[in-house]
Amino acid sequence: MLTIFKRTGLILSLLAMFLAQLTPLQAAMIDNSTLVQQAQNQFDRQHLLTMLDRGEVRQQLTEMGVEPEMAKTRVANMTDAEVAQLNQKIEQLPAGAGILELAVLLFIVFLITDMLGATDIFPFVKSINN
């Protein structure tokens, strides 16, 4: 009886070894510019999220019918290029006068995502995918 268990265990071990799908690991060197770009992207995203925490911006978003938490979710889901473009737009605005412009810019971003059907924030916007 013991030899049957040994043979069965050996056969099952061999089958598991041959039938197991092994995936090769890949390693690559990461250059400094890639690391710097990733750090900059993370900083840009954090900068936008910090801007959304400001009381004036939250008030403007609420007045426009956008929940601040929804705005944070959208910023978190933006691509790195969108975040960089939004940050560049914010930096071009005069100091202290960018709150309304930021709210309008976020409104436009939400409007476009509503038109594409990615979100459903504004009931007056019809999706172009229908």
N, C-alpha and C positions, 0 to 999 in steps of 0.2 A: 504494500500500500504506500509506503514511504517513497519507493522508487517511482511510482506513478505520479506522485505529487512533485517530485524533483524533475521528472521529464516534462510534465505539464508546465511547471514554472520556467524551465529552461526554454521550452518552445514559445511560451507567452513572452518571455523576455526578449528572445530573438525577433519575434514578430513585432513587438513594440519598437525595438531598435531599428528594424528595417522599414517599418511603415511610418515611423514618426517623421514628420516633415520638419527638416532643419532649415532655418532661414539664416543666411550668411549675415554677419554683422559688417557694417561699413563704418569706417572712421575716416574723417577728412580733417585737414588743417583748416582752422578758421583764422582769417587774417584780421589785422587790427581794425581796418576800416569797417568790416562787418560788425565787429563788436561795438565800435563807436556808433554805428548807425542803429543798432539794436538798442543801445542805451539812450540815444537821442529820441527814438520812437517811443520808448517807455516814458521818458521825461515829458515829451509832447502830450502824450495821452494823460499823464498825471496832471499836467498843467491845465488841460481842459476840464478835467474832473474837479480840480480845485476852483476853477472859475465858476463852475456850476454850483458850488457850495456857497458862493457869495449871496448875501441876502437880496441884493438888487436884481441879480440875474434870476434867482428863484422866483421873486415877485413878478418879474416880467414874463417868465415862462408860465406861471400860474394864470396871469391875466390873459395870456394867449390861449389858454386851455390845454397846456402841455404840463403833465406832471413832471416835477424835477427828477424823480426816480426813473421815469421813462427816458428822459434826456440822458441821464447817466448810462442807462443800458445801451442806448443808441451810440453814445461815444465809445463805450467799451466794445461795441460790435463793428465800429468803423475800421476800415483798412488803414494801414500806416500812411498811405498816400493821402487819404481823406483827412486824417488827423493833422498831417503836416500842412496841408492846404488851409485848413481851418485855423491853425496856429499862425500861419503866415498872414492870413487876413486880419487876425486879431492884433498882431504886432504892427501892422500898417496903420491901425486906427490911432487917433490921438489919445494920449493918456487921460483917463477919467471920462472920456466921451464914448467909449466902446461898448457900454453895457447894452444900450438899445440896439446897436448894430449887431452885437453878438446874439441877442435875442432874435433879431430879424434873420440873421444868418442861420441860426438853428431852426427857425420856422421854415426857411427855404429847404434846408436839409430834410426836415420831417415831411414837408410837402412833396418833395421828390420821392422819398421812400414810400409815401402813401400812393403816389401815382404809379410807382413800380409794383405796388402790391405787397411790399415787404412789411409795412405796418398799416394799421387802421386807426389813426389818431383823429383825423378830421373827417366828419361825416359828409362834408360837402365836396370831398375829392373823390372822383371816380378813377378806378384803377384802369390803366391802359392795357392790362393783360386780359381783360374780359372781352 
